[in-house]
Amino acid sequence: MTRHLLSMFAAVLLLAGSASAQQKATIAGVPDIPFTSVPNFLKLPAGESLGEAVAVATNSKGNVFVYHRRDTTRLFEFDKNGAFIKEIGKGYYGFEFAHSVRVDKDDNIWTVDEGTNLITKFSPDGKVLMVIGRRPPAVDGPVVSASGPNPPAQKYILCRPSDVGFDPQGNIFVSDGYCNNRVVKYDRNGRFVAQAGSEKAGKALGEFNLPHGLQVDGRGHVWVADRTNNRYQELDNDLKPIREITNLGTGWTVCVSAGPHQYVFFSNSNPNGNPPGSWQDTGEIYKAELDGTILGKFGKPGKIAPGFQVVHKIDCRNPNELILGEIESWRVQKYILQPTPPRTARGERR
């Protein structure tokens, strides 16, 4: 399996493709949720800075984890007040190009690295507990961008994975990703169970075209941000499709809150590069019930807070206090939401 480090020309094509795929939400009558932004609440050590803050997560103590791309990929931990605690995995072989970080119910920290094709489980104190996937070895020679059809998907080899989630029983779900177009289920010990989708992109229910984000709710249902298909999909615990939501724009990422009453957050983020007109069409985040009822929306694109620039991942452990990781502003913001307005609009389901 090759790693896909893009040439400048290929990167430009990828950027253009993602921008052209961006879609305006068609849902109407959605109320705005008032909020307060707390930008730059993280306090970095002297001489340190954040790069592209592609992924954020919190644990049960409220500590914040930021997985970011800089001169190298790095994982920082902060306390709930934003004070720096430590760096996890410095020099780790599984870090090259960050894509997601999540924290499970036992406060283990999981990283998804698109560059090494690895999912890594760290203990709360930063020890490696499990690895899914394999980094392409250097002895195989230089890695070039892919051309032609993707090779057949394999059980334990990933291809630019994008996210990870867990059900109440500890089963592991991976969205895989940029060259494979599938969702994979492993048991709590990392053994392959099932997959939906394949190496081939598709538009039918249960098929994907760049599954870019994934989370699992308390019922064990899997929510997938099916980015290039401009939709979200809900799957059951066996990865059988339940429905799609098609009127919330482009599915950049999805987040499911904790607690007995869970909410789902959908990000119709403005695309990489912010092409002309995209700020008028995109950028908002939607809050919904698990049944698809859209409760409200908030946020707009902007380089200055409280605007945001490409919200790549969201932490919503507390549904009234979201942590947003932004690519193009190299920033992490905290959004404090006001009480949710009455139930109104419904996502368009099929």
Phi and psi in degrees as GROMACS dihedral restraints (atoms count N, CA, C in turn):
[ dihedral_restraints ]
;  ai    aj    ak    al  type     phi  dphi    fc
    3     4     5     6     1   -95.0    20    10
    4     5     6     7     1   152.2    20    10
    6     7     8     9     1   -89.4    20    10
    7     8     9    10     1   148.7    20    10
    9    10    11    12     1  -111.2    20    10
   10    11    12    13     1    80.2    20    10
   12    13    14    15     1   -91.8    20    10
   13    14    15    16     1   122.1    20    10
   15    16    17    18     1   -88.1    20    10
   16    17    18    19     1   141.8    20    10
   18    19    20    21     1   -69.0    20    10
   19    20    21    22     1   165.6    20    10
   21    22    23    24     1   -58.1    20    10
   22    23    24    25     1   -41.7    20    10
   24    25    26    27     1   -64.1    20    10
   25    26    27    28     1   -44.7    20    10
   27    28    29    30     1   -64.8    20    10
   28    29    30    31     1   -36.4    20    10
   30    31    32    33     1   -64.2    20    10
   31    32    33    34     1   -38.7    20    10
   33    34    35    36     1   -64.1    20    10
   34    35    36    37     1   -41.2    20    10
   36    37    38    39     1   -63.5    20    10
   37    38    39    40     1   -41.5    20    10
   39    40    41    42     1   -62.9    20    10
   40    41    42    43     1   -42.4    20    10
   42    43    44    45     1   -62.0    20    10
   43    44    45    46     1   -45.2    20    10
   45    46    47    48     1   -63.9    20    10
   46    47    48    49     1   -39.2    20    10
   48    49    50    51     1   -64.0    20    10
   49    50    51    52     1   -42.3    20    10
   51    52    53    54     1   -68.1    20    10
   52    53    54    55     1   -35.8    20    10
   54    55    56    57     1   -68.5    20    10
   55    56    57    58     1   -42.9    20    10
   57    58    59    60     1   -67.4    20    10
   58    59    60    61     1   -23.5    20    10
   60    61    62    63     1   -81.7    20    10
   61    62    63    64     1   -10.9    20    10
   63    64    65    66     1   -63.5    20    10
   64    65    66    67     1   137.4    20    10
   66    67    68    69     1  -129.6    20    10
   67    68    69    70     1   139.3    20    10
   69    70    71    72     1   -75.5    20    10
   70    71    72    73     1   139.2    20    10
   72    73    74    75     1   -65.7    20    10
   73    74    75    76     1   140.6    20    10
   75    76    77    78     1  -104.9    20    10
   76    77    78    79     1    -5.7    20    10
   78    79    80    81     1   -63.9    20    10
   79    80    81    82     1   143.0    20    10
   81    82    83    84     1  -122.8    20    10
   82    83    84    85     1   160.5    20    10
   84    85    86    87     1    74.0    20    10
   85    86    87    88     1    23.6    20    10
   87    88    89    90     1   -90.6    20    10
   88    89    90    91     1   121.9    20    10
   90    91    92    93     1   -72.4    20    10
   91    92    93    94     1   152.2    20    10
   93    94    95    96     1   -80.4    20    10
   94    95    96    97     1   137.6    20    10
   96    97    98    99     1   -95.6    20    10
   97    98    99   100     1   118.6    20    10
   99   100   101   102     1   -64.5    20    10
  100   101   102   103     1   148.4    20    10
  102   103   104   105     1  -152.2    20    10
  103   104   105   106     1   163.9    20    10
  105   106   107   108     1  -120.9    20    10
  106   107   108   109     1   134.1    20    10
  108   109   110   111     1   -98.2    20    10
  109   110   111   112     1   138.4    20    10
  111   112   113   114     1  -120.0    20    10
  112   113   114   115     1    86.9    20    10
  114   115   116   117     1   -79.2    20    10
  115   116   117   118     1   152.6    20    10
  117   118   119   120     1    52.6    20    10
  118   119   120   121     1    40.7    20    10
  120   121   122   123     1   -79.9    20    10
  121   122   123   124     1   -11.2    20    10
  123   124   125   126     1   -81.3    20    10
  124   125   126   127     1   136.5    20    10
  126   127   128   129     1  -109.3    20    10
  127   128   129   130     1   104.4    20    10
  129   130   131   132     1   -83.7    20    10
  130   131   132   133     1   151.6    20    10
  132   133   134   135     1   -62.2    20    10
  133   134   135   136     1   157.1    20    10
  135   136   137   138     1   -56.1    20    10
  136   137   138   139     1   132.1    20    10
  138   139   140   141     1    85.9    20    10
  139   140   141   142     1    -5.8    20    10
  141   142   143   144     1   -99.8    20    10
  142   143   144   145     1   157.4    20    10
  144   145   146   147     1  -151.1    20    10
  145   146   147   148     1   160.6    20    10
  147   148   149   150     1   -88.5    20    10
  148   149   150   151     1   145.1    20    10
  150   151   152   153     1   -96.3    20    10
  151   152   153   154     1  -141.4    20    10
  153   154   155   156     1   -67.5    20    10
  154   155   156   157     1   110.4    20    10
  156   157   158   159     1   -83.4    20    10
  157   158   159   160     1    73.8    20    10
  159   160   161   162     1   -75.2    20    10
  160   161   162   163     1   -19.5    20    10
  162   163   164   165     1  -149.1    20    10
  163   164   165   166     1   140.3    20    10
  165   166   167   168     1  -138.6    20    10
  166   167   168   169     1   151.5    20    10
  168   169   170   171     1  -158.0    20    10
  169   170   171   172     1   159.8    20    10
  171   172   173   174     1  -127.6    20    10
  172   173   174   175     1   156.4    20    10
  174   175   176   177     1  -106.2    20    10
  175   176   177   178     1  -173.2    20    10
  177   178   179   180     1   -67.6    20    10
  178   179   180   181     1   -19.1    20    10
  180   181   182   183     1   -85.9    20    10
  181   182   183   184     1    -8.5    20    10
  183   184   185   186     1    91.0    20    10
  184   185   186   187     1     1.3    20    10
  186   187   188   189     1   -63.2    20    10
  187   188   189   190     1   145.9    20    10
  189   190   191   192     1  -110.3    20    10
  190   191   192   193     1   131.9    20    10
  192   193   194   195     1  -111.4    20    10
  193   194   195   196     1   132.5    20    10
  195   196   197   198     1  -124.0    20    10
  196   197   198   199     1   119.2    20    10
  198   199   200   201     1  -105.1    20    10
  199   200   201   202     1   113.3    20    10
  201   202   203   204     1  -137.5    20    10
  202   203   204   205     1   156.5    20    10
  204   205   206   207     1  -100.1    20    10
  205   206   207   208     1   122.3    20    10
  207   208   209   210     1  -135.2    20    10
  208   209   210   211     1  -135.7    20    10
  210   211   212   213     1   -61.3    20    10
  211   212   213   214     1   -27.1    20    10
  213   214   215   216     1  -147.2    20    10
  214   215   216   217     1   168.1    20    10
  216   217   218   219     1   -76.7    20    10
  217   218   219   220     1   135.9    20    10
  219   220   221   222     1  -139.3    20    10
  220   221   222   223     1   151.4    20    10
  222   223   224   225     1  -123.8    20    10
  223   224   225   226     1   114.6    20    10
  225   226   227   228     1  -108.8    20    10
  226   227   228   229     1   146.7    20    10
  228   229   230   231     1  -118.8    20    10
  229   230   231   232     1   134.6    20    10
  231   232   233   234     1  -124.7    20    10
  232   233   234   235     1   155.9    20    10
  234   235   236   237     1   -80.5    20    10
  235   236   237   238     1   178.9    20    10
  237   238   239   240     1   -65.4    20    10
  238   239   240   241     1   -18.2    20    10
  240   241   242   243     1   -94.3    20    10
  241   242   243   244     1     0.0    20    10
  243   244   245   246     1    96.5    20    10
  244   245   246   247     1     1.4    20    10
  246   247   248   249     1   -75.4    20    10
  247   248   249   250     1   136.8    20    10
  249   250   251   252     1   -66.6    20    10
  250   251   252   253     1   132.7    20    10
  252   253   254   255     1  -104.5    20    10
  253   254   255   256     1   -57.8    20    10
  255   256   257   258     1  -167.0    20    10
  256   257   258   259     1   166.8    20    10
  258   259   260   261     1  -101.2    20    10
  259   260   261   262     1   137.4    20    10
  261   262   263   264     1  -109.8    20    10
  262   263   264   265     1   133.2    20    10
  264   265   266   267     1    75.7    20    10
  265   266   267   268     1    27.8    20    10
  267   268   269   270     1   -59.7    20    10
  268   269   270   271     1   125.3    20    10
  270   271   272   273     1    77.0    20    10
  271   272   273   274     1     8.7    20    10
  273   274   275   276     1   -65.5    20    10
  274   275   276   277     1   135.2    20    10
  276   277   278   279     1   -62.7    20    10
  277   278   279   280     1   -22.0    20    10
  279   280   281   282     1   -87.4    20    10
  280   281   282   283     1     2.0    20    10
  282   283   284   285     1  -105.8    20    10
  283   284   285   286     1   127.1    20    10
  285   286   287   288     1  -148.7    20    10
  286   287   288   289     1   -44.8    20    10
  288   289   290   291     1  -145.6    20    10
  289   290   291   292     1    94.0    20    10
  291   292   293   294     1   -58.2    20    10
  292   293   294   295     1   145.7    20    10
  294   295   296   297     1  -136.7    20    10
  295   296   297   298     1   -38.0    20    10
  297   298   299   300     1  -153.1    20    10
  298   299   300   301     1   154.4    20    10
  300   301   302   303     1  -138.1    20    10
  301   302   303   304     1   136.9    20    10
  303   304   305   306     1  -138.1    20    10
  304   305   306   307     1   158.5    20    10
  306   307   308   309     1  -123.9    20    10
  307   308   309   310     1   130.6    20    10
  309   310   311   312     1   -87.9    20    10
  310   311   312   313     1  -177.0    20    10
  312   313   314   315     1   -66.8    20    10
  313   314   315   316     1   -18.3    20    10
  315   316   317   318     1   -99.3    20    10
  316   317   318   319     1    12.2    20    10
  318   319   320   321     1    68.3    20    10
  319   320   321   322     1    17.6    20    10
  321   322   323   324     1   -72.2    20    10
  322   323   324   325     1   147.5    20    10
  324   325   326   327     1  -107.3    20    10
  325   326   327   328     1   128.0    20    10
  327   328   329   330     1  -117.1    20    10
  328   329   330   331     1   127.5    20    10
  330   331   332   333     1  -110.3    20    10
  331   332   333   334     1   145.3    20    10
  333   334   335   336     1  -117.9    20    10
  334   335   336   337     1   115.8    20    10
  336   337   338   339     1  -113.5    20    10
  337   338   339   340     1   114.1    20    10
  339   340   341   342     1   -69.7    20    10
  340   341   342   343     1   -28.5    20    10
  342   343   344   345     1   -79.1    20    10
  343   344   345   346     1   -34.2    20    10
  345   346   347   348     1   -99.4    20    10
  346   347   348   349     1    -3.8    20    10
  348   349   350   351     1    61.0    20    10
  349   350   351   352     1    36.7    20    10
  351   352   353   354     1  -124.1    20    10
  352   353   354   355     1   141.3    20    10
  354   355   356   357     1  -107.5    20    10
  355   356   357   358     1   125.7    20    10
  357   358   359   360     1  -122.2    20    10
  358   359   360   361     1   133.1    20    10
  360   361   362   363     1  -102.2    20    10
  361   362   363   364     1   119.6    20    10
  363   364   365   366     1  -106.5    20    10
  364   365   366   367     1   144.9    20    10
  366   367   368   369     1   -69.3    20    10
  367   368   369   370     1   166.5    20    10
  369   370   371   372     1   -56.7    20    10
  370   371   372   373     1   -26.2    20    10
  372   373   374   375     1   -95.6    20    10
  373   374   375   376     1     7.9    20    10
  375   376   377   378     1    96.5    20    10
  376   377   378   379     1    13.0    20    10
  378   379   380   381     1   -87.7    20    10
  379   380   381   382     1   140.6    20    10
  381   382   383   384     1   -73.1    20    10
  382   383   384   385     1   125.3    20    10
  384   385   386   387     1  -110.1    20    10
  385   386   387   388     1   -29.6    20    10
  387   388   389   390     1  -158.4    20    10
  388   389   390   391     1   146.6    20    10
  390   391   392   393     1  -131.4    20    10
  391   392   393   394     1   131.6    20    10
  393   394   395   396     1  -116.9    20    10
  394   395   396   397     1   130.2    20    10
  396   397   398   399     1   102.0    20    10
  397   398   399   400     1  -178.0    20    10
  399   400   401   402     1  -146.7    20    10
  400   401   402   403     1   135.7    20    10
  402   403   404   405     1   -75.7    20    10
  403   404   405   406     1   133.6    20    10
  405   406   407   408     1   -59.5    20    10
  406   407   408   409     1   124.3    20    10
  408   409   410   411     1   -71.6    20    10
  409   410   411   412     1   146.6    20    10
  411   412   413   414     1   -62.9    20    10
  412   413   414   415     1   -28.5    20    10
  414   415   416   417     1   -68.1    20    10
  415   416   417   418     1   -12.9    20    10
  417   418   419   420     1   -77.0    20    10
  418   419   420   421     1    -4.7    20    10
  420   421   422   423     1    94.9    20    10
  421   422   423   424     1  -178.1    20    10
  423   424   425   426     1   -59.0    20    10
  424   425   426   427     1   144.3    20    10
  426   427   428   429     1   -98.8    20    10
  427   428   429   430     1   131.4    20    10
  429   430   431   432     1  -119.7    20    10
  430   431   432   433     1   162.7    20    10
  432   433   434   435     1   -67.6    20    10
  433   434   435   436     1   151.2    20    10
  435   436   437   438     1   -72.9    20    10
  436   437   438   439     1   151.7    20    10
  438   439   440   441     1  -140.3    20    10
  439   440   441   442     1   148.2    20    10
  441   442   443   444     1    79.7    20    10
  442   443   444   445     1  -172.1    20    10
  444   445   446   447     1   -63.6    20    10
  445   446   447   448     1   148.8    20    10
  447   448   449   450     1   -68.4    20    10
  448   449   450   451     1   145.1    20    10
  450   451   452   453     1   -68.1    20    10
  451   452   453   454     1   160.5    20    10
  453   454   455   456     1   -56.4    20    10
  454   455   456   457     1   138.2    20    10
  456   457   458   459     1   -66.0    20    10
  457   458   459   460     1   143.9    20    10
  459   460   461   462     1  -115.9    20    10
  460   461   462   463     1   160.5    20    10
  462   463   464   465     1   -64.4    20    10
  463   464   465   466     1   -43.0    20    10
  465   466   467   468     1  -119.2    20    10
  466   467   468   469     1     8.5    20    10
  468   469   470   471     1  -111.5    20    10
  469   470   471   472     1   124.0    20    10
  471   472   473   474     1  -102.1    20    10
  472   473   474   475     1   161.5    20    10
  474   475   476   477     1  -135.8    20    10
  475   476   477   478     1    93.3    20    10
  477   478   479   480     1    57.6    20    10
  478   479   480   481     1    60.5    20    10
  480   481   482   483     1   -64.9    20    10
  481   482   483   484     1   158.5    20    10
  483   484   485   486     1  -123.6    20    10
  484   485   486   487     1   -25.8    20    10
  486   487   488   489     1  -163.1    20    10
  487   488   489   490     1   168.3    20    10
  489   490   491   492     1  -145.5    20    10
  490   491   492   493     1   147.9    20    10
  492   493   494   495     1  -149.9    20    10
  493   494   495   496     1   172.7    20    10
  495   496   497   498     1  -142.2    20    10
  496   497   498   499     1   141.3    20    10
  498   499   500   501     1   -93.6    20    10
  499   500   501   502     1   174.5    20    10
  501   502   503   504     1   -60.8    20    10
  502   503   504   505     1   -22.5    20    10
  504   505   506   507     1   -86.4    20    10
  505   506   507   508     1    -3.0    20    10
  507   508   509   510     1    91.9    20    10
  508   509   510   511     1     1.7    20    10
  510   511   512   513     1   -62.3    20    10
  511   512   513   514     1   150.1    20    10
  513   514   515   516     1  -110.9    20    10
  514   515   516   517     1   133.9    20    10
  516   517   518   519     1  -124.1    20    10
  517   518   519   520     1   133.0    20    10
  519   520   521   522     1  -126.3    20    10
  520   521   522   523     1   131.5    20    10
  522   523   524   525     1   -92.0    20    10
  523   524   525   526     1   124.4    20    10
  525   526   527   528     1  -139.6    20    10
  526   527   528   529     1    90.8    20    10
  528   529   530   531     1   173.4    20    10
  529   530   531   532     1  -108.0    20    10
  531   532   533   534     1   -93.7    20    10
  532   533   534   535     1   -28.6    20    10
  534   535   536   537     1  -115.3    20    10
  535   536   537   538     1   -40.8    20    10
  537   538   539   540     1   -76.1    20    10
  538   539   540   541     1   156.5    20    10
  540   541   542   543     1  -130.5    20    10
  541   542   543   544     1    69.2    20    10
  543   544   545   546     1  -149.9    20    10
  544   545   546   547     1   165.6    20    10
  546   547   548   549     1  -118.2    20    10
  547   548   549   550     1   131.5    20    10
  549   550   551   552     1  -116.7    20    10
  550   551   552   553     1   137.2    20    10
  552   553   554   555     1  -109.3    20    10
  553   554   555   556     1   129.0    20    10
  555   556   557   558     1  -118.9    20    10
  556   557   558   559     1   153.5    20    10
  558   559   560   561     1   -77.3    20    10
  559   560   561   562     1   179.1    20    10
  561   562   563   564     1   -63.7    20    10
  562   563   564   565     1   -18.4    20    10
  564   565   566   567     1   -96.6    20    10
  565   566   567   568     1     5.0    20    10
  567   568   569   570     1    87.8    20    10
  568   569   570   571     1    13.3    20    10
  570   571   572   573     1   -87.9    20    10
  571   572   573   574     1   136.0    20    10
  573   574   575   576     1   -60.9    20    10
  574   575   576   577     1   136.1    20    10
  576   577   578   579     1  -116.8    20    10
  577   578   579   580     1   -51.4    20    10
  579   580   581   582     1  -164.3    20    10
  580   581   582   583     1   167.9    20    10
  582   583   584   585     1  -144.9    20    10
  583   584   585   586     1   152.9    20    10
  585   586   587   588     1  -118.0    20    10
  586   587   588   589     1   140.9    20    10
  588   589   590   591     1    81.9    20    10
  589   590   591   592     1  -169.9    20    10
  591   592   593   594     1  -161.4    20    10
  592   593   594   595     1  -163.5    20    10
  594   595   596   597     1   -71.2    20    10
  595   596   597   598     1   -14.6    20    10
  597   598   599   600     1   -94.8    20    10
  598   599   600   601     1   135.6    20    10
  600   601   602   603     1   -70.8    20    10
  601   602   603   604     1   145.6    20    10
  603   604   605   606     1  -151.6    20    10
  604   605   606   607     1   165.2    20    10
  606   607   608   609     1  -113.6    20    10
  607   608   609   610     1   -11.9    20    10
  609   610   611   612     1   -70.0    20    10
  610   611   612   613     1   162.5    20    10
  612   613   614   615     1   -59.9    20    10
  613   614   615   616     1   136.0    20    10
  615   616   617   618     1    84.9    20    10
  616   617   618   619     1    -0.9    20    10
  618   619   620   621     1  -112.1    20    10
  619   620   621   622     1   160.8    20    10
  621   622   623   624     1  -141.1    20    10
  622   623   624   625     1   157.2    20    10
  624   625   626   627     1  -136.0    20    10
  625   626   627   628     1    92.9    20    10
  627   628   629   630     1    67.9    20    10
  628   629   630   631     1    73.7    20    10
  630   631   632   633     1   -69.0    20    10
  631   632   633   634     1   106.4    20    10
  633   634   635   636     1   -98.3    20    10
  634   635   636   637     1   -19.5    20    10
  636   637   638   639     1  -150.4    20    10
  637   638   639   640     1   155.4    20    10
  639   640   641   642     1  -155.7    20    10
  640   641   642   643     1   139.9    20    10
  642   643   644   645     1  -148.9    20    10
  643   644   645   646     1   162.9    20    10
  645   646   647   648     1  -125.2    20    10
  646   647   648   649     1   133.5    20    10
  648   649   650   651     1   -91.7    20    10
  649   650   651   652     1  -179.7    20    10
  651   652   653   654     1   -67.4    20    10
  652   653   654   655     1   -16.3    20    10
  654   655   656   657     1   -85.9    20    10
  655   656   657   658     1    -5.7    20    10
  657   658   659   660     1    87.6    20    10
  658   659   660   661     1     7.0    20    10
  660   661   662   663     1   -77.2    20    10
  661   662   663   664     1   143.2    20    10
  663   664   665   666     1  -105.5    20    10
  664   665   666   667     1   124.2    20    10
  666   667   668   669     1  -105.1    20    10
  667   668   669   670     1   128.9    20    10
  669   670   671   672     1  -125.4    20    10
  670   671   672   673     1   129.4    20    10
  672   673   674   675     1   -86.0    20    10
  673   674   675   676     1   100.5    20    10
  675   676   677   678     1   -91.2    20    10
  676   677   678   679     1    83.4    20    10
  678   679   680   681     1   -62.8    20    10
  679   680   681   682     1   -55.0    20    10
  681   682   683   684     1   -72.6    20    10
  682   683   684   685     1   -18.4    20    10
  684   685   686   687     1   -85.6    20    10
  685   686   687   688     1     1.8    20    10
  687   688   689   690     1    52.8    20    10
  688   689   690   691     1    52.8    20    10
  690   691   692   693     1  -161.6    20    10
  691   692   693   694     1   171.6    20    10
  693   694   695   696     1  -118.3    20    10
  694   695   696   697     1   145.7    20    10
  696   697   698   699     1  -121.4    20    10
  697   698   699   700     1   143.8    20    10
  699   700   701   702     1  -110.5    20    10
  700   701   702   703     1   127.0    20    10
  702   703   704   705     1  -116.6    20    10
  703   704   705   706     1   154.9    20    10
  705   706   707   708     1   -81.0    20    10
  706   707   708   709     1  -176.8    20    10
  708   709   710   711     1   -69.4    20    10
  709   710   711   712     1   -18.1    20    10
  711   712   713   714     1   -94.8    20    10
  712   713   714   715     1    10.2    20    10
  714   715   716   717     1    70.2    20    10
  715   716   717   718     1    24.9    20    10
  717   718   719   720     1   -87.9    20    10
  718   719   720   721     1   135.6    20    10
  720   721   722   723     1   -68.4    20    10
  721   722   723   724     1   139.6    20    10
  723   724   725   726     1  -104.4    20    10
  724   725   726   727     1   -48.3    20    10
  726   727   728   729     1  -167.0    20    10
  727   728   729   730     1   169.7    20    10
  729   730   731   732     1  -126.5    20    10
  730   731   732   733     1   153.0    20    10
  732   733   734   735     1  -119.2    20    10
  733   734   735   736     1   120.3    20    10
  735   736   737   738     1  -118.7    20    10
  736   737   738   739     1     0.5    20    10
  738   739   740   741     1  -113.8    20    10
  739   740   741   742     1    22.7    20    10
  741   742   743   744     1  -111.6    20    10
  742   743   744   745     1    24.1    20    10
  744   745   746   747     1    81.9    20    10
  745   746   747   748     1  -143.9    20    10
  747   748   749   750     1   -94.1    20    10
  748   749   750   751     1   133.1    20    10
  750   751   752   753     1   -81.9    20    10
  751   752   753   754     1    89.4    20    10
  753   754   755   756     1   -80.8    20    10
  754   755   756   757     1   -48.3    20    10
  756   757   758   759     1  -155.6    20    10
  757   758   759   760     1   164.4    20    10
  759   760   761   762     1  -139.1    20    10
  760   761   762   763     1   147.3    20    10
  762   763   764   765     1  -140.6    20    10
  763   764   765   766     1   138.8    20    10
  765   766   767   768     1  -117.0    20    10
  766   767   768   769     1   127.1    20    10
  768   769   770   771     1   -75.0    20    10
  769   770   771   772     1   165.7    20    10
  771   772   773   774     1   -88.5    20    10
  772   773   774   775     1  -179.4    20    10
  774   775   776   777     1    92.1    20    10
  775   776   777   778     1   173.4    20    10
  777   778   779   780     1   -69.0    20    10
  778   779   780   781     1   -29.3    20    10
  780   781   782   783     1  -111.1    20    10
  781   782   783   784     1   104.1    20    10
  783   784   785   786     1   -94.4    20    10
  784   785   786   787     1   149.6    20    10
  786   787   788   789     1  -123.9    20    10
  787   788   789   790     1   157.2    20    10
  789   790   791   792     1  -114.9    20    10
  790   791   792   793     1   137.1    20    10
  792   793   794   795     1  -116.1    20    10
  793   794   795   796     1   132.2    20    10
  795   796   797   798     1  -119.0    20    10
  796   797   798   799     1   131.8    20    10
  798   799   800   801     1  -108.3    20    10
  799   800   801   802     1   113.0    20    10
  801   802   803   804     1   -94.4    20    10
  802   803   804   805     1    67.0    20    10
  804   805   806   807     1   -67.8    20    10
  805   806   807   808     1   150.7    20    10
  807   808   809   810     1   -65.8    20    10
  808   809   810   811     1   144.1    20    10
  810   811   812   813     1   -76.8    20    10
  811   812   813   814     1   161.4    20    10
  813   814   815   816     1   -52.3    20    10
  814   815   816   817     1   136.1    20    10
  816   817   818   819     1    87.8    20    10
  817   818   819   820     1   -15.7    20    10
  819   820   821   822     1    47.2    20    10
  820   821   822   823     1    62.2    20    10
  822   823   824   825     1   -64.5    20    10
  823   824   825   826     1   162.6    20    10
  825   826   827   828     1   -53.6    20    10
  826   827   828   829     1   133.9    20    10
  828   829   830   831     1    89.3    20    10
  829   830   831   832     1   -15.6    20    10
  831   832   833   834     1   -69.0    20    10
  832   833   834   835     1   -30.2    20    10
  834   835   836   837     1   -67.5    20    10
  835   836   837   838     1   -27.9    20    10
  837   838   839   840     1   -78.4    20    10
  838   839   840   841     1   -22.3    20    10
  840   841   842   843     1  -101.1    20    10
  841   842   843   844     1   -22.9    20    10
  843   844   845   846     1  -139.9    20    10
  844   845   846   847     1   179.3    20    10
  846   847   848   849     1   117.7    20    10
  847   848   849   850     1   -20.6    20    10
  849   850   851   852     1   -79.6    20    10
  850   851   852   853     1   157.7    20    10
  852   853   854   855     1  -116.6    20    10
  853   854   855   856     1   136.7    20    10
  855   856   857   858     1  -108.1    20    10
  856   857   858   859     1   144.0    20    10
  858   859   860   861     1  -112.4    20    10
  859   860   861   862     1   133.6    20    10
  861   862   863   864     1  -141.3    20    10
  862   863   864   865     1   158.0    20    10
  864   865   866   867     1   -77.2    20    10
  865   866   867   868     1   165.1    20    10
  867   868   869   870     1   -64.7    20    10
  868   869   870   871     1   -20.3    20    10
  870   871   872   873     1   -84.1    20    10
  871   872   873   874     1     3.1    20    10
  873   874   875   876     1    96.3    20    10
  874   875   876   877     1    -4.8    20    10
  876   877   878   879     1   -67.0    20    10
  877   878   879   880     1   122.2    20    10
  879   880   881   882     1   -84.0    20    10
  880   881   882   883     1   121.5    20    10
  882   883   884   885     1   -90.6    20    10
  883   884   885   886     1   -28.1    20    10
  885   886   887   888     1   172.5    20    10
  886   887   888   889     1   177.9    20    10
  888   889   890   891     1  -141.2    20    10
  889   890   891   892     1   162.1    20    10
  891   892   893   894     1  -158.6    20    10
  892   893   894   895     1   158.4    20    10
  894   895   896   897     1    90.1    20    10
  895   896   897   898     1   150.2    20    10
  897   898   899   900     1  -144.0    20    10
  898   899   900   901     1   156.2    20    10
  900   901   902   903     1   -64.9    20    10
  901   902   903   904     1   150.5    20    10
  903   904   905   906     1   171.9    20    10
  904   905   906   907     1   144.0    20    10
  906   907   908   909     1   -78.1    20    10
  907   908   909   910     1   -22.6    20    10
  909   910   911   912     1  -106.2    20    10
  910   911   912   913     1   133.8    20    10
  912   913   914   915     1   -58.0    20    10
  913   914   915   916     1   142.2    20    10
  915   916   917   918     1   -88.0    20    10
  916   917   918   919     1     7.8    20    10
  918   919   920   921     1   -65.4    20    10
  919   920   921   922     1   164.1    20    10
  921   922   923   924     1  -138.0    20    10
  922   923   924   925     1   158.1    20    10
  924   925   926   927     1  -121.2    20    10
  925   926   927   928     1    99.4    20    10
  927   928   929   930     1    59.5    20    10
  928   929   930   931     1    81.3    20    10
  930   931   932   933     1   -73.6    20    10
  931   932   933   934     1   105.2    20    10
  933   934   935   936     1   -87.4    20    10
  934   935   936   937     1   -39.2    20    10
  936   937   938   939     1  -144.3    20    10
  937   938   939   940     1   153.8    20    10
  939   940   941   942     1  -129.2    20    10
  940   941   942   943     1   139.3    20    10
  942   943   944   945     1  -105.6    20    10
  943   944   945   946     1   127.6    20    10
  945   946   947   948     1  -132.2    20    10
  946   947   948   949     1    32.7    20    10
  948   949   950   951     1   -50.0    20    10
  949   950   951   952     1   -46.2    20    10
  951   952   953   954     1   -98.1    20    10
  952   953   954   955     1   112.1    20    10
  954   955   956   957     1   -68.4    20    10
  955   956   957   958     1    -8.7    20    10
  957   958   959   960     1  -104.3    20    10
  958   959   960   961     1     3.0    20    10
  960   961   962   963     1  -144.5    20    10
  961   962   963   964     1    91.9    20    10
  963   964   965   966     1   -94.5    20    10
  964   965   966   967     1   145.6    20    10
  966   967   968   969     1  -110.3    20    10
  967   968   969   970     1   126.0    20    10
  969   970   971   972     1  -113.1    20    10
  970   971   972   973     1   129.1    20    10
  972   973   974   975     1  -102.0    20    10
  973   974   975   976     1   122.7    20    10
  975   976   977   978     1  -110.2    20    10
  976   977   978   979     1   138.3    20    10
  978   979   980   981     1   -78.3    20    10
  979   980   981   982     1   -59.2    20    10
  981   982   983   984     1   -83.5    20    10
  982   983   984   985     1   -11.7    20    10
  984   985   986   987     1  -102.5    20    10
  985   986   987   988     1    -0.3    20    10
  987   988   989   990     1    50.3    20    10
  988   989   990   991     1    54.1    20    10
  990   991   992   993     1  -146.3    20    10
  991   992   993   994     1   152.4    20    10
  993   994   995   996     1  -121.0    20    10
  994   995   996   997     1   126.8    20    10
  996   997   998   999     1  -118.1    20    10
  997   998   999  1000     1   150.8    20    10
  999  1000  1001  1002     1  -106.5    20    10
 1000  1001  1002  1003     1   127.3    20    10
 1002  1003  1004  1005     1  -109.1    20    10
 1003  1004  1005  1006     1   121.5    20    10
 1005  1006  1007  1008     1  -101.6    20    10
 1006  1007  1008  1009     1   112.8    20    10
 1008  1009  1010  1011     1   -89.0    20    10
 1009  1010  1011  1012     1   145.2    20    10
 1011  1012  1013  1014     1   -81.9    20    10
 1012  1013  1014  1015     1   169.9    20    10
 1014  1015  1016  1017     1   -51.8    20    10
 1015  1016  1017  1018     1   141.4    20    10
 1017  1018  1019  1020     1   -68.2    20    10
 1018  1019  1020  1021     1   134.4    20    10
 1020  1021  1022  1023     1   -67.3    20    10
 1021  1022  1023  1024     1   169.6    20    10
 1023  1024  1025  1026     1   -57.5    20    10
 1024  1025  1026  1027     1   156.1    20    10
 1026  1027  1028  1029     1   -59.6    20    10
 1027  1028  1029  1030     1   132.7    20    10
 1029  1030  1031  1032     1  -134.9    20    10
 1030  1031  1032  1033     1   -95.3    20    10
 1032  1033  1034  1035     1   -75.4    20    10
 1033  1034  1035  1036     1   162.3    20    10
 1035  1036  1037  1038     1  -125.5    20    10
 1036  1037  1038  1039     1   136.7    20    10
 1038  1039  1040  1041     1   -61.0    20    10
 1039  1040  1041  1042     1   144.9    20    10
 1041  1042  1043  1044     1   -75.1    20    10
 1042  1043  1044  1045     1   115.0    20    10
 1044  1045  1046  1047     1  -112.1    20    10
 1045  1046  1047  1048     1   154.4    20    10
